[in-house]
Amino acid sequence: MSVLYSPADMMAVSMARLIRDGEVVFVGVNSPLPLAAATLARRHNAPNCTFVSVGGGINPTVDKIMAATSTADLGRGSASIFDNQEIYGMNGRGGFDLTFLGMAQVDARGRVNSSFIGDREKPKVRFPGGGGGPAILPMSKRAVLWRAGHSPKIFVEEVQFTTSDGNIDRIVTPLCVFRKQDGRLVLDSIHPGVTRAELAEKTGFRIPNLDDAPVTPEPTAEELAIIREIDPDNVRRVEFGLQ
């Protein structure tokens, strides 16, 4: 019998499963879902991965995760502490095997817009900006994007402005997981309970393999137990209130 779980649980578990044992994994600022995923992976499927937080902590040991991924708490129990300059130096040398990055918009070719919509001088919508994304996305060996929302305004045919572009491996949403293939996004898996018609309606570009992609395996009882232990305050759900 299936165990009850939320879209946030599905996303955190899906991201954790993408972490390979032994990888160096970077989690940036304002990233509670990837923080939950990396912590889960270290306790479950990738115990030998190295987790690097944007605050500079290396493999921190904390009782529970928190919404602020740049907090000093992520230095507690760390094997080492890096400053921000060292983090970007490590990125520039290709030291990150996998990076989790947020985004505002992404198009069918995997180009990210986190800057604005409309006229550059008087935009209709102004996003938070790319932060370190333009430097990190092309240098990380693999990048996983995520967004706790899924609509035609987020997943567009072509972004008006490219903030960053690079080595996208997967994109995880509450509805599905995309991967990049032959220069375009295709469906890697569709989450349980999501219909293919719903996914097509909420995606602003044609999904070429919509009918053929498999269903994402549900979170296991063990994965959910770990998630709830490390995140008793449901920090992983915070981003869903911002959509």
MISE-66626 format. One record per residue (C-alpha): chain; x, y, z. Coordinates in steps of 0.2 Angstrom, whole numbers, plus 5000, padded with zeros to 4 digits. Last residue first. Layout:
MISE-66626
<r ch="A" X="X" Y="Y" Z="Z"/>
...
***
This chain:
MISE-66626
<r ch="A" X="5021" Y="5151" Z="4969"/>
<r ch="A" X="5029" Y="5157" Z="4986"/>
<r ch="A" X="5019" Y="5145" Z="4997"/>
<r ch="A" X="5027" Y="5130" Z="4988"/>
<r ch="A" X="5044" Y="5136" Z="4993"/>
<r ch="A" X="5041" Y="5133" Z="5011"/>
<r ch="A" X="5036" Y="5115" Z="5009"/>
<r ch="A" X="5054" Y="5108" Z="5012"/>
<r ch="A" X="5054" Y="5117" Z="5029"/>
<r ch="A" X="5042" Y="5105" Z="5035"/>
<r ch="A" X="5046" Y="5108" Z="5053"/>
<r ch="A" X="5051" Y="5090" Z="5056"/>
<r ch="A" X="5064" Y="5091" Z="5042"/>
<r ch="A" X="5078" Y="5078" Z="5046"/>
<r ch="A" X="5066" Y="5065" Z="5053"/>
<r ch="A" X="5052" Y="5068" Z="5041"/>
<r ch="A" X="5064" Y="5066" Z="5026"/>
<r ch="A" X="5072" Y="5050" Z="5034"/>
<r ch="A" X="5055" Y="5042" Z="5037"/>
<r ch="A" X="5050" Y="5047" Z="5019"/>
<r ch="A" X="5065" Y="5038" Z="5011"/>
<r ch="A" X="5062" Y="5023" Z="5022"/>
<r ch="A" X="5043" Y="5022" Z="5017"/>
<r ch="A" X="5048" Y="5023" Z="4999"/>
<r ch="A" X="5045" Y="5038" Z="4988"/>
<r ch="A" X="5035" Y="5034" Z="4973"/>
<r ch="A" X="5044" Y="5028" Z="4957"/>
<r ch="A" X="5042" Y="5042" Z="4943"/>
<r ch="A" X="5031" Y="5036" Z="4930"/>
<r ch="A" X="5039" Y="5032" Z="4913"/>
<r ch="A" X="5040" Y="5042" Z="4897"/>
<r ch="A" X="5031" Y="5036" Z="4882"/>
<r ch="A" X="5016" Y="5048" Z="4879"/>
<r ch="A" X="5025" Y="5064" Z="4883"/>
<r ch="A" X="5040" Y="5060" Z="4872"/>
<r ch="A" X="5041" Y="5076" Z="4862"/>
<r ch="A" X="5035" Y="5088" Z="4875"/>
<r ch="A" X="5028" Y="5103" Z="4866"/>
<r ch="A" X="5032" Y="5119" Z="4874"/>
<r ch="A" X="5022" Y="5130" Z="4887"/>
<r ch="A" X="5020" Y="5116" Z="4900"/>
<r ch="A" X="5004" Y="5116" Z="4911"/>
<r ch="A" X="4993" Y="5109" Z="4898"/>
<r ch="A" X="5005" Y="5096" Z="4893"/>
<r ch="A" X="5007" Y="5090" Z="4911"/>
<r ch="A" X="4988" Y="5090" Z="4914"/>
<r ch="A" X="4985" Y="5079" Z="4898"/>
<r ch="A" X="4999" Y="5068" Z="4904"/>
<r ch="A" X="4990" Y="5065" Z="4920"/>
<r ch="A" X="4999" Y="5068" Z="4937"/>
<r ch="A" X="4994" Y="5055" Z="4950"/>
<r ch="A" X="5012" Y="5048" Z="4951"/>
<r ch="A" X="5025" Y="5060" Z="4944"/>
<r ch="A" X="5030" Y="5060" Z="4926"/>
<r ch="A" X="5047" Y="5054" Z="4921"/>
<r ch="A" X="5062" Y="5059" Z="4910"/>
<r ch="A" X="5052" Y="5070" Z="4899"/>
<r ch="A" X="5061" Y="5079" Z="4886"/>
<r ch="A" X="5070" Y="5096" Z="4886"/>
<r ch="A" X="5080" Y="5101" Z="4870"/>
<r ch="A" X="5098" Y="5101" Z="4864"/>
<r ch="A" X="5099" Y="5083" Z="4859"/>
<r ch="A" X="5092" Y="5077" Z="4876"/>
<r ch="A" X="5090" Y="5088" Z="4891"/>
<r ch="A" X="5081" Y="5080" Z="4906"/>
<r ch="A" X="5064" Y="5084" Z="4913"/>
<r ch="A" X="5057" Y="5077" Z="4930"/>
<r ch="A" X="5038" Y="5078" Z="4933"/>
<r ch="A" X="5023" Y="5087" Z="4941"/>
<r ch="A" X="5030" Y="5095" Z="4957"/>
<r ch="A" X="5045" Y="5100" Z="4947"/>
<r ch="A" X="5063" Y="5093" Z="4945"/>
<r ch="A" X="5074" Y="5099" Z="4930"/>
<r ch="A" X="5088" Y="5087" Z="4925"/>
<r ch="A" X="5106" Y="5086" Z="4919"/>
<r ch="A" X="5108" Y="5104" Z="4914"/>
<r ch="A" X="5126" Y="5108" Z="4909"/>
<r ch="A" X="5125" Y="5126" Z="4903"/>
<r ch="A" X="5115" Y="5141" Z="4901"/>
<r ch="A" X="5112" Y="5157" Z="4912"/>
<r ch="A" X="5103" Y="5173" Z="4912"/>
<r ch="A" X="5095" Y="5171" Z="4894"/>
<r ch="A" X="5082" Y="5184" Z="4890"/>
<r ch="A" X="5066" Y="5182" Z="4881"/>
<r ch="A" X="5065" Y="5164" Z="4885"/>
<r ch="A" X="5059" Y="5153" Z="4872"/>
<r ch="A" X="5045" Y="5139" Z="4872"/>
<r ch="A" X="5041" Y="5143" Z="4890"/>
<r ch="A" X="5041" Y="5133" Z="4906"/>
<r ch="A" X="5038" Y="5145" Z="4920"/>
<r ch="A" X="5023" Y="5155" Z="4912"/>
<r ch="A" X="5016" Y="5139" Z="4905"/>
<r ch="A" X="5015" Y="5132" Z="4923"/>
<r ch="A" X="5025" Y="5121" Z="4935"/>
<r ch="A" X="5029" Y="5127" Z="4953"/>
<r ch="A" X="5041" Y="5122" Z="4966"/>
<r ch="A" X="5055" Y="5125" Z="4954"/>
<r ch="A" X="5071" Y="5115" Z="4952"/>
<r ch="A" X="5087" Y="5114" Z="4942"/>
<r ch="A" X="5099" Y="5100" Z="4942"/>
<r ch="A" X="5117" Y="5104" Z="4936"/>
<r ch="A" X="5130" Y="5092" Z="4931"/>
<r ch="A" X="5149" Y="5094" Z="4928"/>
<r ch="A" X="5147" Y="5111" Z="4936"/>
<r ch="A" X="5156" Y="5125" Z="4925"/>
<r ch="A" X="5142" Y="5130" Z="4913"/>
<r ch="A" X="5129" Y="5132" Z="4927"/>
<r ch="A" X="5140" Y="5139" Z="4940"/>
<r ch="A" X="5146" Y="5156" Z="4933"/>
<r ch="A" X="5129" Y="5161" Z="4926"/>
<r ch="A" X="5120" Y="5154" Z="4941"/>
<r ch="A" X="5130" Y="5164" Z="4954"/>
<r ch="A" X="5116" Y="5176" Z="4957"/>
<r ch="A" X="5105" Y="5175" Z="4942"/>
<r ch="A" X="5093" Y="5189" Z="4946"/>
<r ch="A" X="5078" Y="5190" Z="4958"/>
<r ch="A" X="5065" Y="5192" Z="4944"/>
<r ch="A" X="5058" Y="5208" Z="4938"/>
<r ch="A" X="5042" Y="5207" Z="4928"/>
<r ch="A" X="5034" Y="5220" Z="4916"/>
<r ch="A" X="5052" Y="5227" Z="4913"/>
<r ch="A" X="5055" Y="5245" Z="4911"/>
<r ch="A" X="5074" Y="5247" Z="4906"/>
<r ch="A" X="5075" Y="5229" Z="4899"/>
<r ch="A" X="5058" Y="5229" Z="4891"/>
<r ch="A" X="5048" Y="5214" Z="4895"/>
<r ch="A" X="5051" Y="5199" Z="4907"/>
<r ch="A" X="5066" Y="5200" Z="4919"/>
<r ch="A" X="5082" Y="5192" Z="4926"/>
<r ch="A" X="5080" Y="5173" Z="4931"/>
<r ch="A" X="5079" Y="5167" Z="4913"/>
<r ch="A" X="5087" Y="5150" Z="4911"/>
<r ch="A" X="5090" Y="5141" Z="4894"/>
<r ch="A" X="5086" Y="5123" Z="4894"/>
<r ch="A" X="5081" Y="5122" Z="4875"/>
<r ch="A" X="5062" Y="5121" Z="4878"/>
<r ch="A" X="5063" Y="5136" Z="4889"/>
<r ch="A" X="5067" Y="5140" Z="4908"/>
<r ch="A" X="5059" Y="5153" Z="4919"/>
<r ch="A" X="5062" Y="5158" Z="4937"/>
<r ch="A" X="5077" Y="5147" Z="4942"/>
<r ch="A" X="5084" Y="5137" Z="4956"/>
<r ch="A" X="5101" Y="5129" Z="4955"/>
<r ch="A" X="5107" Y="5112" Z="4962"/>
<r ch="A" X="5125" Y="5108" Z="4958"/>
<r ch="A" X="5133" Y="5091" Z="4954"/>
<r ch="A" X="5151" Y="5086" Z="4951"/>
<r ch="A" X="5158" Y="5102" Z="4958"/>
<r ch="A" X="5176" Y="5105" Z="4957"/>
<r ch="A" X="5177" Y="5111" Z="4939"/>
<r ch="A" X="5191" Y="5123" Z="4943"/>
<r ch="A" X="5179" Y="5138" Z="4942"/>
<r ch="A" X="5168" Y="5129" Z="4955"/>
<r ch="A" X="5182" Y="5127" Z="4967"/>
<r ch="A" X="5187" Y="5146" Z="4964"/>
<r ch="A" X="5169" Y="5150" Z="4967"/>
<r ch="A" X="5168" Y="5141" Z="4984"/>
<r ch="A" X="5185" Y="5148" Z="4988"/>
<r ch="A" X="5179" Y="5166" Z="4986"/>
<r ch="A" X="5163" Y="5163" Z="4996"/>
<r ch="A" X="5173" Y="5157" Z="5011"/>
<r ch="A" X="5177" Y="5138" Z="5014"/>
<r ch="A" X="5174" Y="5129" Z="5031"/>
<r ch="A" X="5181" Y="5112" Z="5034"/>
<r ch="A" X="5175" Y="5095" Z="5040"/>
<r ch="A" X="5159" Y="5103" Z="5046"/>
<r ch="A" X="5151" Y="5098" Z="5063"/>
<r ch="A" X="5142" Y="5115" Z="5063"/>
<r ch="A" X="5145" Y="5125" Z="5048"/>
<r ch="A" X="5128" Y="5124" Z="5041"/>
<r ch="A" X="5122" Y="5132" Z="5057"/>
<r ch="A" X="5130" Y="5148" Z="5051"/>
<r ch="A" X="5115" Y="5150" Z="5040"/>
<r ch="A" X="5117" Y="5151" Z="5021"/>
<r ch="A" X="5104" Y="5138" Z="5017"/>
<r ch="A" X="5091" Y="5148" Z="5027"/>
<r ch="A" X="5075" Y="5137" Z="5027"/>
<r ch="A" X="5082" Y="5125" Z="5040"/>
<r ch="A" X="5087" Y="5107" Z="5041"/>
<r ch="A" X="5087" Y="5096" Z="5057"/>
<r ch="A" X="5100" Y="5090" Z="5069"/>
<r ch="A" X="5114" Y="5096" Z="5060"/>
<r ch="A" X="5130" Y="5088" Z="5054"/>
<r ch="A" X="5139" Y="5098" Z="5041"/>
<r ch="A" X="5147" Y="5089" Z="5026"/>
<r ch="A" X="5158" Y="5104" Z="5021"/>
<r ch="A" X="5152" Y="5121" Z="5027"/>
<r ch="A" X="5155" Y="5136" Z="5016"/>
<r ch="A" X="5139" Y="5145" Z="5017"/>
<r ch="A" X="5134" Y="5140" Z="5000"/>
<r ch="A" X="5134" Y="5122" Z="5006"/>
<r ch="A" X="5146" Y="5109" Z="5001"/>
<r ch="A" X="5140" Y="5091" Z="5003"/>
<r ch="A" X="5152" Y="5077" Z="4999"/>
<r ch="A" X="5145" Y="5060" Z="4993"/>
<r ch="A" X="5150" Y="5044" Z="5002"/>
<r ch="A" X="5133" Y="5040" Z="5010"/>
<r ch="A" X="5124" Y="5042" Z="4992"/>
<r ch="A" X="5108" Y="5032" Z="4993"/>
<r ch="A" X="5102" Y="5034" Z="5011"/>
<r ch="A" X="5109" Y="5046" Z="5025"/>
<r ch="A" X="5120" Y="5057" Z="5013"/>
<r ch="A" X="5106" Y="5056" Z="5000"/>
<r ch="A" X="5093" Y="5063" Z="5013"/>
<r ch="A" X="5104" Y="5077" Z="5018"/>
<r ch="A" X="5107" Y="5082" Z="4999"/>
<r ch="A" X="5088" Y="5081" Z="4996"/>
<r ch="A" X="5083" Y="5091" Z="5011"/>
<r ch="A" X="5096" Y="5104" Z="5006"/>
<r ch="A" X="5090" Y="5103" Z="4988"/>
<r ch="A" X="5072" Y="5107" Z="4994"/>
<r ch="A" X="5078" Y="5121" Z="5006"/>
<r ch="A" X="5088" Y="5131" Z="4993"/>
<r ch="A" X="5088" Y="5149" Z="4997"/>
<r ch="A" X="5107" Y="5150" Z="4994"/>
<r ch="A" X="5116" Y="5137" Z="4984"/>
<r ch="A" X="5119" Y="5118" Z="4987"/>
<r ch="A" X="5135" Y="5110" Z="4980"/>
<r ch="A" X="5137" Y="5091" Z="4978"/>
<r ch="A" X="5154" Y="5083" Z="4977"/>
<r ch="A" X="5150" Y="5065" Z="4971"/>
<r ch="A" X="5155" Y="5049" Z="4979"/>
<r ch="A" X="5138" Y="5041" Z="4978"/>
<r ch="A" X="5128" Y="5048" Z="4965"/>
<r ch="A" X="5115" Y="5062" Z="4968"/>
<r ch="A" X="5100" Y="5060" Z="4956"/>
<r ch="A" X="5090" Y="5050" Z="4969"/>
<r ch="A" X="5091" Y="5065" Z="4981"/>
<r ch="A" X="5082" Y="5076" Z="4968"/>
<r ch="A" X="5068" Y="5064" Z="4966"/>
<r ch="A" X="5066" Y="5062" Z="4985"/>
<r ch="A" X="5065" Y="5081" Z="4988"/>
<r ch="A" X="5053" Y="5083" Z="4974"/>
<r ch="A" X="5041" Y="5069" Z="4979"/>
<r ch="A" X="5042" Y="5075" Z="4997"/>
<r ch="A" X="5038" Y="5093" Z="4992"/>
<r ch="A" X="5023" Y="5086" Z="4981"/>
<r ch="A" X="5017" Y="5078" Z="4998"/>
<r ch="A" X="5017" Y="5060" Z="5003"/>
<r ch="A" X="5005" Y="5046" Z="5009"/>
<r ch="A" X="5012" Y="5029" Z="5009"/>
<r ch="A" X="5006" Y="5017" Z="4995"/>
<r ch="A" X="5000" Y="5000" Z="5000"/>
***
